[in-house]
């Protein structure tokens, strides 16, 4: 299962980055934040993602002593997205748990 998390983190990075590259490559695009809320559908998805990210951050900070350090995953979440940060966190959490159990 741990390796599946790693694959999902890589896919979760590649897919959003492909769209971001396309978006930021077109200089005529409006600002990023205004584009997030350009209509009700986009605003709904953006607000859901923002709220889910906050819940993920709270989860990581709540189990800070049990899991990996949250800072790198917060950076991944902000720079790429939750689709990369969440499975990456699970991967490193599983890896840490396995190394603890083998000691």
C-alpha positions in Angstrom: 0.0 0.0 0.0 2.9 2.3 0.8 4.1 2.2 -2.8 0.6 3.0 -4.1 0.7 6.2 -2.0 4.0 7.1 -3.7 2.5 6.5 -7.2 -0.6 8.6 -6.3 1.6 11.4 -5.0 3.5 11.5 -8.3 0.3 11.4 -10.4 -1.2 14.0 -8.0 1.8 16.2 -8.8 2.0 15.6 -12.5 -1.7 16.3 -13.4 -2.1 19.6 -11.6 1.3 20.8 -12.8 0.3 20.1 -16.4 -2.7 22.4 -16.0 -0.7 25.0 -14.1 1.9 25.0 -16.8 -0.7 25.5 -19.4 -2.4 28.3 -17.4 0.7 30.2 -16.5 2.1 29.8 -20.0 -0.7 31.9 -21.4 0.2 35.5 -20.5 -3.3 36.7 -21.5 -4.9 34.7 -18.6 -6.5 36.7 -15.7 -5.0 36.5 -12.2 -4.8 33.1 -10.7 -7.1 33.9 -7.7 -9.7 35.6 -9.8 -9.7 32.6 -12.1 -10.4 30.2 -9.2 -13.7 31.9 -8.6 -14.6 32.9 -12.2 -18.1 31.2 -11.9 -20.1 29.2 -9.3 -18.7 25.8 -10.4 -15.1 26.9 -10.2 -15.8 28.7 -6.9 -17.4 25.6 -5.4 -14.4 23.4 -6.4 -11.9 26.0 -5.2 -13.6 26.5 -1.8 -14.0 22.7 -1.3 -10.2 22.3 -2.0 -9.3 25.2 0.3 -11.4 23.8 3.2 -10.1 20.3 2.6 -6.5 21.6 2.7 -7.2 23.4 6.0 -8.6 20.1 7.5 -5.5 18.2 6.2 -3.2 20.8 7.9 -5.1 20.5 11.2 -4.9 16.7 11.0 -1.2 16.8 10.4 -0.6 19.3 13.3 -2.8 17.2 15.6 -0.7 14.1 15.1 2.6 16.0 14.8 4.3 13.8 17.5 3.1 10.6 15.8 3.6 11.4 12.1 6.1 13.1 9.8 6.8 16.8 10.2 4.0 18.8 8.5 6.0 21.6 7.0 7.1 19.9 3.8 3.5 18.7 3.2 2.1 22.2 3.8 4.6 23.4 1.1 3.6 20.7 -1.3 -0.1 21.5 -0.7 0.5 25.2 -1.4 2.8 24.8 -4.4 1.2 21.8 -6.1 -2.0 20.8 -4.4 -3.7 18.4 -2.0 -3.7 15.6 -4.6 0.1 15.4 -4.2 0.5 16.4 -0.5 -2.0 14.0 1.0 -0.7 10.7 -0.6 2.9 11.9 0.0 2.0 12.4 3.7 0.5 8.9 3.8 3.6 7.4 2.1 6.0 9.0 4.6 3.7 8.1 7.5 3.7 4.5 6.4 7.4 4.5 5.9 8.0 5.9 9.3 5.6 3.4 10.9 7.4 0.5 9.2 10.8 1.7 10.3 9.5 2.0 13.9 8.0 -1.5 13.9 11.2 -3.1 12.5 13.3 -1.7 15.3 
